């Protein structure tokens, strides 16, 4: 006959919401005693040296009873079916976990918790939280041991899905072809909020008057992480080296676009894009297209911000070069005819007077081209560009306005200014001819000073006419010299 308490205990065991196993570990206790007698000291090493020893331990565990939840969990119609198929339940991944469980018993633990793996009879994997306790009064022989199994499969699947999602996101971040920065702008937000609390209304004027505020905001940006493309783009060997030298990256030309970024943040624009400037660790200026976003959930404190930087340095250089070509002569590097005409019109619109004008012709270029080829002629033109560039100081402008014709405009220049320019030009021509062997530089020059009320085109025409008179005299002298030689 069983008492009422025993019946209640049996009912609670049977109806428990977790899987319960009542087992007899006495055979395992005896096996451990045998191995100790044989001199085994490190059970973990002993079991892993021969995995059949793990199976030997498992065979010594006798299942006495399981509850209803156990049958449901493992998909068994009854206890005999479950016990007849334990080799399907305890296999594969479980064995490595089982070693650690056996080691705890070997070391004298009478209760322990472990996360392990079992399998249902139809082959589904179960992630299990296992709790084992040798029941009171059975500590010596382990003849009664209670095991509870909590099914963690859904939780583990969610954890694995989260890990996969995190790895995917991290992979996208780390291997993005653009530079990505994760930053904390919370200190910047506090500074902006403090300025607002002080009654600042026109933030643009405030930043103009207090440029040190912009510098302080720049210094308060905390970089949390960067990706590998950032290290490549900024020539950094590793993340610590990059983070140590942030003041070398965020400086100088960056201040103006960063000020605009702060103004937009003041106005509540938490998603922005603009072109800005940073610096690589080797000092090279980088033109970048910046995209800035306060990440969702952090709008209240700006503590998590993502910044993407696309290197547009090559594009900006190409644009600058195209702009240069639009206003410069590619061979001499002087201004071209289009710029010269625009400058002439600008000076006339602004009614600048006087303007000193010089029209300069490179003598003998056609002869050099005919006799020595255009490569030799181009060399003379480049030398002409050198001496005119060195002779010209702002606001004066030197331009190539034709094949062998050049012009210089000196706003506000009088006859003295023109004479000073010519003296400098003659000195530089003499030095240039001494430096370069071969064909010398020889110029015909006409000068004119614009008069009040006179069109600049008229003054230019007078300079041009004077240049042609010099050129005609040059050719006449050259012809006389040729006749004397013959």
C-alpha positions as CSV (number, residue, x, y, z in Angstrom):
1,X,0.0,0.0,0.0
2,X,1.2,3.5,-0.8
3,X,0.6,6.5,1.4
4,X,-1.3,9.6,0.3
5,X,2.0,11.6,0.1
6,X,3.6,9.1,-2.1
7,X,0.5,9.2,-4.4
8,X,0.7,12.9,-4.6
9,X,4.4,12.8,-5.4
10,X,3.8,10.3,-8.1
11,X,1.0,12.5,-9.6
12,X,3.2,15.6,-9.5
13,X,6.0,13.7,-11.2
14,X,3.6,12.5,-13.9
15,X,1.9,15.8,-14.6
16,X,5.0,18.1,-14.2
17,X,5.1,20.7,-17.1
18,X,8.8,19.8,-17.8
19,X,10.3,16.5,-18.8
20,X,11.4,14.5,-15.7
21,X,13.5,11.4,-15.7
22,X,14.1,9.2,-12.6
23,X,17.3,7.3,-13.1
24,X,19.7,4.9,-11.4
25,X,23.4,6.0,-11.7
26,X,24.8,3.3,-9.3
27,X,26.4,1.4,-12.2
28,X,28.2,4.6,-13.2
29,X,29.3,5.1,-9.6
30,X,30.8,1.6,-9.6
31,X,32.5,2.1,-13.0
32,X,34.1,5.3,-11.7
33,X,35.3,3.5,-8.6
34,X,36.9,0.8,-10.9
35,X,38.6,3.5,-13.0
36,X,39.9,5.3,-9.9
37,X,41.3,2.0,-8.7
38,X,43.1,1.6,-12.1
39,X,44.8,5.0,-11.5
40,X,42.6,7.3,-13.7
41,X,42.9,10.9,-12.4
42,X,41.8,13.1,-15.3
43,X,38.5,11.8,-16.5
44,X,38.1,14.3,-19.3
45,X,41.3,13.3,-20.9
46,X,40.6,9.6,-20.3
47,X,37.2,9.8,-22.0
48,X,38.3,11.8,-25.0
49,X,41.2,9.5,-25.6
50,X,38.7,6.7,-26.4
51,X,35.1,7.7,-27.2
52,X,33.8,4.2,-26.6
53,X,34.4,4.9,-22.9
54,X,31.6,7.6,-23.1
55,X,29.2,5.0,-24.5
56,X,30.3,2.7,-21.7
57,X,29.3,5.3,-19.1
58,X,26.0,5.9,-20.8
59,X,25.1,2.2,-20.7
60,X,25.5,2.3,-16.9
61,X,22.7,4.9,-16.6
62,X,19.4,3.1,-16.0
63,X,16.1,4.9,-16.7
64,X,13.5,4.0,-14.0
65,X,10.7,6.2,-15.0
66,X,9.8,9.2,-17.2
67,X,6.8,11.4,-17.1
68,X,4.1,12.3,-19.6
69,X,5.8,15.5,-20.8
70,X,8.9,13.5,-21.6
71,X,6.9,11.2,-24.0
72,X,5.3,14.3,-25.6
73,X,8.7,16.0,-26.0
74,X,10.4,13.1,-27.6
75,X,7.4,11.9,-29.7
76,X,7.2,8.5,-28.0
77,X,3.9,6.7,-27.6
78,X,4.9,5.1,-24.3
79,X,7.9,4.6,-22.0
80,X,9.0,1.2,-23.4
81,X,9.2,2.6,-27.0
82,X,11.3,5.6,-25.7
83,X,13.7,3.4,-23.7
84,X,14.1,1.0,-26.7
85,X,15.2,4.0,-28.8
86,X,17.5,5.9,-26.5
87,X,20.3,5.5,-29.0
88,X,18.3,7.9,-31.3
89,X,17.8,10.4,-28.4
90,X,21.3,10.6,-27.1
91,X,23.8,11.0,-30.0
92,X,26.0,13.2,-32.0
93,X,26.3,16.7,-30.4
94,X,25.2,15.4,-27.0
95,X,28.4,13.3,-26.5
96,X,30.7,16.3,-26.1
97,X,28.3,17.9,-23.6
98,X,28.0,14.5,-21.8
99,X,31.7,14.4,-21.2
100,X,31.5,17.6,-19.1
101,X,28.5,16.3,-17.2
102,X,30.3,13.1,-16.3
103,X,33.4,15.1,-15.2
104,X,31.2,17.1,-12.7
105,X,29.9,13.8,-11.2
106,X,33.5,12.5,-11.1
107,X,34.6,15.6,-9.2
108,X,31.9,15.1,-6.5
109,X,29.1,17.3,-7.7
110,X,25.7,16.0,-6.6
111,X,23.8,18.5,-8.7
112,X,24.7,20.5,-11.9
113,X,23.1,22.3,-14.8
114,X,24.1,21.9,-18.4
115,X,22.9,23.0,-21.8
116,X,23.0,20.0,-24.2
117,X,21.4,18.5,-27.2
118,X,18.9,15.6,-27.6
119,X,16.9,14.3,-30.5
120,X,13.2,13.3,-30.9
121,X,12.4,9.8,-32.2
122,X,11.6,11.3,-35.6
123,X,15.1,13.0,-35.7
124,X,14.3,16.6,-34.7
125,X,17.1,18.3,-32.8
126,X,16.2,19.6,-29.3
127,X,18.3,22.2,-27.4
128,X,17.9,21.2,-23.8
129,X,18.6,22.8,-20.4
130,X,19.5,19.8,-18.3
131,X,19.3,19.9,-14.5
132,X,20.6,16.8,-12.6
133,X,20.3,16.1,-8.9
134,X,21.3,13.1,-6.8
135,X,18.3,12.7,-4.5
136,X,18.9,13.0,-0.8
137,X,19.9,9.8,0.9
138,X,21.4,8.4,-2.3
139,X,24.7,10.4,-2.4
140,X,26.8,7.4,-1.8
141,X,25.7,5.0,-4.5
142,X,23.8,7.4,-6.8
143,X,20.9,4.9,-7.0
144,X,18.3,7.6,-7.4
145,X,19.0,10.7,-9.6
146,X,16.3,13.1,-10.9
147,X,16.8,14.8,-14.2
148,X,14.7,17.7,-15.6
149,X,14.8,18.7,-19.2
150,X,13.6,22.1,-20.4
151,X,13.1,22.5,-24.1
152,X,15.1,25.6,-25.2
153,X,14.8,24.9,-28.9
154,X,12.6,27.8,-29.8
155,X,14.7,30.2,-27.7
156,X,17.9,28.7,-29.2
157,X,16.6,29.0,-32.8
158,X,15.7,32.7,-32.1
159,X,19.2,33.2,-30.7
160,X,20.8,31.6,-33.7
161,X,18.6,33.7,-36.0
162,X,19.7,36.8,-34.2
163,X,23.4,35.8,-34.5
164,X,23.0,35.2,-38.2
165,X,21.3,38.6,-38.5
166,X,24.1,40.2,-36.6
167,X,26.7,38.5,-38.6
168,X,25.0,39.5,-41.8
169,X,24.7,43.1,-40.7
170,X,28.3,43.1,-39.5
171,X,29.4,41.6,-42.9
172,X,27.6,44.3,-44.8
173,X,29.2,47.0,-42.5
174,X,32.7,45.5,-42.6
175,X,32.9,44.8,-46.3
176,X,31.0,47.8,-47.6
177,X,32.8,49.4,-50.6
178,X,32.4,52.8,-49.0
179,X,33.8,54.1,-45.7
180,X,31.4,53.6,-42.9
181,X,31.6,55.2,-39.4
182,X,29.4,54.5,-36.4
183,X,29.6,57.5,-34.1
184,X,28.1,59.0,-30.9
185,X,26.9,62.6,-31.3
186,X,25.3,62.8,-27.9
187,X,27.9,65.3,-26.6
188,X,27.3,67.4,-29.7
189,X,23.6,67.4,-29.1
190,X,24.1,68.6,-25.5
191,X,26.2,71.5,-26.7
192,X,23.6,72.5,-29.2
193,X,20.8,72.2,-26.6
194,X,22.8,74.3,-24.2
195,X,23.2,77.0,-26.9
196,X,19.4,76.9,-27.4
197,X,18.8,77.2,-23.7
198,X,21.0,80.3,-23.6
199,X,18.5,82.0,-26.0
200,X,20.5,81.7,-29.2
201,X,18.0,82.1,-32.1
202,X,20.2,82.6,-35.2
203,X,22.6,79.7,-35.0
204,X,24.4,80.6,-38.2
205,X,25.4,84.0,-36.8
206,X,26.3,82.3,-33.6
207,X,28.7,79.9,-35.3
208,X,30.2,82.8,-37.3
209,X,30.8,84.8,-34.2
210,X,32.0,81.8,-32.1
211,X,34.1,79.5,-34.4
212,X,35.5,77.9,-31.2
213,X,32.0,76.4,-30.7
214,X,32.4,74.5,-34.0
215,X,35.8,73.3,-33.0
216,X,34.5,72.0,-29.7
217,X,31.6,70.2,-31.4
218,X,34.1,68.6,-33.8
219,X,36.3,67.4,-30.8
220,X,33.2,65.9,-29.0
221,X,32.4,63.4,-31.8
222,X,33.0,59.9,-30.4
223,X,33.8,57.3,-33.0
224,X,32.4,53.8,-32.0
225,X,33.5,51.8,-35.0
226,X,34.7,52.0,-38.6
227,X,34.9,49.4,-41.4
228,X,37.9,48.1,-43.3
229,X,37.3,50.4,-46.3
230,X,37.8,53.3,-43.9
231,X,41.2,52.1,-42.9
232,X,42.1,51.7,-46.6
233,X,40.7,55.1,-47.6
234,X,42.5,57.0,-44.7
235,X,45.8,55.0,-45.0
236,X,45.5,53.7,-41.4
237,X,47.2,50.4,-40.4
238,X,44.5,49.5,-37.9
239,X,41.5,51.0,-36.0
240,X,43.5,52.1,-32.9
241,X,45.9,54.1,-35.1
242,X,43.0,55.8,-36.9
243,X,41.2,56.6,-33.7
244,X,44.3,58.1,-32.1
245,X,44.7,60.5,-35.0
246,X,41.2,61.8,-35.5
247,X,42.3,65.4,-35.1
248,X,44.6,64.9,-38.2
249,X,41.5,63.7,-40.2
250,X,38.9,66.3,-39.1
251,X,40.5,69.7,-39.6
252,X,41.1,72.8,-41.7
253,X,38.9,72.7,-44.8
254,X,36.4,70.4,-43.1
255,X,35.2,73.2,-40.7
256,X,33.0,75.0,-43.2
257,X,30.9,72.0,-44.2
258,X,30.9,70.7,-40.6
259,X,29.4,74.1,-39.6
260,X,26.7,73.6,-42.2
261,X,26.1,70.1,-40.8
262,X,25.6,71.6,-37.3
263,X,23.2,74.2,-38.7
264,X,21.1,71.5,-40.3
265,X,21.1,69.5,-37.0
266,X,20.0,72.7,-35.2
267,X,17.1,72.8,-37.6
268,X,16.2,69.2,-36.9
269,X,17.6,67.6,-40.1
270,X,18.8,64.2,-38.8
271,X,19.4,62.8,-42.3
272,X,21.9,64.8,-44.4
273,X,24.2,64.6,-47.3
274,X,26.8,67.0,-48.6
275,X,30.3,67.2,-50.0
276,X,33.0,67.8,-47.5
277,X,36.8,67.4,-46.9
278,X,38.7,65.1,-44.7
279,X,42.4,64.2,-44.6
280,X,44.2,60.9,-44.9
281,X,46.8,60.0,-42.3
282,X,49.6,60.7,-44.8
283,X,48.2,64.3,-45.1
284,X,46.5,64.0,-48.5
285,X,43.2,66.0,-48.7
286,X,40.3,63.8,-49.5
287,X,37.1,65.1,-51.1
288,X,34.2,62.9,-49.9
289,X,30.5,62.7,-50.3
290,X,29.1,62.4,-46.8
291,X,25.7,60.8,-45.9
292,X,24.8,61.3,-42.2
293,X,21.9,59.6,-40.4
294,X,20.8,59.5,-36.8
295,X,19.7,55.8,-36.5
296,X,16.1,55.0,-35.5
297,X,15.5,54.9,-31.8
298,X,18.3,57.4,-31.1
299,X,16.6,60.6,-32.2
300,X,16.3,61.8,-28.6
301,X,20.0,61.8,-27.9
302,X,21.9,61.2,-31.2
303,X,23.9,58.5,-29.4
304,X,24.1,56.3,-32.5
305,X,24.8,57.9,-35.9
306,X,26.0,56.3,-39.1
307,X,28.1,58.2,-41.5
308,X,29.1,56.9,-44.9
309,X,31.9,58.6,-46.9
310,X,32.4,58.0,-50.6
311,X,35.8,59.1,-51.9
312,X,35.2,61.6,-54.8
313,X,38.7,63.0,-54.8
314,X,39.4,61.6,-58.4
315,X,36.1,63.2,-59.6
316,X,36.9,66.5,-58.0
317,X,40.3,66.5,-59.5
318,X,38.8,65.7,-62.9
319,X,36.3,68.6,-62.4
320,X,39.1,70.9,-61.4
321,X,41.1,69.9,-64.4
322,X,38.2,70.5,-66.8
323,X,37.5,73.8,-65.2
324,X,41.2,74.6,-65.6
325,X,41.1,73.7,-69.3
326,X,38.0,75.9,-69.7
327,X,40.0,78.9,-68.6
328,X,43.6,78.0,-69.4
329,X,45.7,77.2,-72.3
330,X,46.8,73.6,-71.9
331,X,50.3,74.1,-73.5
332,X,51.5,77.3,-71.7
333,X,49.3,77.0,-68.6
334,X,48.4,80.7,-69.1
335,X,44.8,81.9,-69.3
336,X,43.1,81.3,-72.6
337,X,41.4,83.6,-75.1
338,X,37.9,82.8,-73.6
339,X,39.0,83.9,-70.1
340,X,40.8,87.0,-71.5
341,X,37.7,88.1,-73.3
342,X,35.6,87.6,-70.1
343,X,38.2,89.5,-68.1
344,X,38.2,92.4,-70.6
345,X,34.4,92.6,-70.4
346,X,34.5,92.4,-66.6
347,X,36.9,95.3,-66.3
348,X,34.8,97.4,-68.7
349,X,31.6,96.7,-66.7
350,X,33.3,97.7,-63.5
351,X,34.7,100.8,-65.3
352,X,38.2,100.1,-64.2
353,X,40.6,102.8,-65.4
354,X,43.3,103.0,-66.3
355,X,44.2,99.5,-67.5
356,X,47.7,98.8,-68.9
357,X,47.6,96.4,-71.9
358,X,50.5,94.6,-73.5
359,X,50.2,92.5,-76.6
360,X,53.1,90.2,-77.1
361,X,54.1,88.2,-80.1
362,X,56.6,85.3,-80.0
363,X,58.9,86.1,-82.9
364,X,60.1,83.3,-85.2
365,X,57.7,80.6,-84.1
366,X,56.6,79.8,-87.7
367,X,60.2,79.4,-88.8
368,X,61.0,77.1,-85.9
369,X,57.9,75.0,-86.6
370,X,58.8,74.8,-90.3
371,X,62.5,74.0,-89.8
372,X,62.6,72.1,-86.6
373,X,59.1,70.7,-86.2
374,X,56.2,71.5,-83.9
375,X,57.8,69.8,-80.9
376,X,60.5,72.5,-81.0
377,X,57.8,75.2,-81.5
378,X,55.8,73.9,-78.5
379,X,58.9,74.1,-76.3
380,X,59.2,77.8,-77.2
381,X,55.6,78.3,-76.3
382,X,56.0,76.5,-72.9
383,X,59.0,78.7,-72.2
384,X,56.9,81.8,-73.0
385,X,54.3,80.6,-70.6
386,X,57.0,80.3,-67.9
387,X,58.4,83.8,-68.2
388,X,55.0,85.5,-68.6
389,X,53.6,83.6,-65.5
390,X,56.6,84.7,-63.4
391,X,56.4,88.2,-64.7
392,X,52.7,88.6,-63.8
393,X,51.5,89.4,-60.3
394,X,47.8,89.6,-59.3
395,X,45.6,91.4,-60.2
396,X,47.4,91.3,-63.6
397,X,46.4,88.5,-66.0
398,X,48.5,86.9,-68.7
399,X,46.8,85.0,-71.5
400,X,47.5,83.2,-74.8
401,X,45.1,84.8,-77.2
402,X,46.3,83.2,-80.5
403,X,48.9,80.8,-81.9
404,X,51.9,83.0,-81.1
405,X,50.2,86.0,-79.5
406,X,49.9,86.7,-75.8
407,X,48.3,89.6,-73.9
408,X,48.7,91.0,-70.4
409,X,46.1,93.1,-68.6
410,X,47.1,95.2,-65.6
411,X,44.0,96.7,-63.9
412,X,44.7,100.1,-62.5
413,X,48.1,100.1,-64.3
414,X,49.6,103.2,-65.9
415,X,52.6,103.7,-68.1
416,X,55.0,103.1,-65.2
417,X,53.3,99.8,-64.4
418,X,53.7,98.8,-68.1
419,X,57.4,99.8,-68.1
420,X,58.0,97.9,-64.8
421,X,56.4,94.8,-66.3
422,X,58.4,95.0,-69.5
423,X,61.7,95.4,-67.5
424,X,60.8,92.3,-65.5
425,X,59.9,90.4,-68.6
426,X,63.2,91.3,-70.4
427,X,65.2,90.1,-67.3
428,X,63.4,86.8,-67.2
429,X,63.7,86.3,-71.0
430,X,67.4,86.8,-70.7
431,X,67.7,84.3,-67.9
432,X,65.5,81.9,-69.7
433,X,67.6,82.1,-72.9
434,X,70.8,81.5,-70.8
435,X,69.2,78.4,-69.2
436,X,67.9,76.8,-72.4
437,X,70.2,76.1,-75.3
438,X,68.8,76.3,-78.8
439,X,66.2,78.7,-80.1
440,X,66.1,81.9,-78.0
441,X,62.9,83.6,-76.9
442,X,62.3,86.9,-78.8
443,X,59.2,89.0,-78.4
444,X,57.6,91.9,-80.2
445,X,55.6,93.9,-77.7
446,X,53.0,96.7,-78.0
447,X,51.7,98.6,-75.0
448,X,48.7,100.9,-74.5
449,X,47.1,102.6,-71.5
450,X,43.3,102.9,-71.5
451,X,41.9,106.5,-71.3
452,X,38.8,107.7,-69.4
453,X,35.7,107.0,-71.5
454,X,37.7,104.8,-74.0
455,X,36.5,101.3,-74.8
456,X,39.1,98.8,-73.7
457,X,38.9,97.2,-77.2
458,X,40.2,100.4,-78.6
459,X,43.1,100.5,-76.3
460,X,43.8,96.8,-77.1
461,X,43.8,97.7,-80.8
462,X,46.4,100.4,-80.2
463,X,48.6,97.9,-78.3
464,X,48.1,95.4,-81.1
465,X,49.1,97.9,-83.8
466,X,52.2,98.9,-81.9
467,X,53.2,95.2,-81.6
468,X,52.7,94.7,-85.3
469,X,55.0,97.6,-86.0
470,X,57.7,96.0,-83.8
471,X,57.1,92.7,-85.5
472,X,57.5,94.2,-88.9
473,X,60.8,95.9,-87.8
474,X,62.0,92.5,-86.4
475,X,61.4,90.8,-89.7
476,X,63.0,93.6,-91.7
477,X,66.1,93.4,-89.5
478,X,66.2,89.6,-89.9
479,X,66.0,90.0,-93.7
480,X,68.8,92.5,-93.7
481,X,70.9,90.2,-91.6
482,X,70.2,87.4,-93.9
483,X,71.3,89.4,-97.0
484,X,74.5,90.5,-95.3
485,X,75.3,86.9,-94.6
486,X,74.8,86.0,-98.2
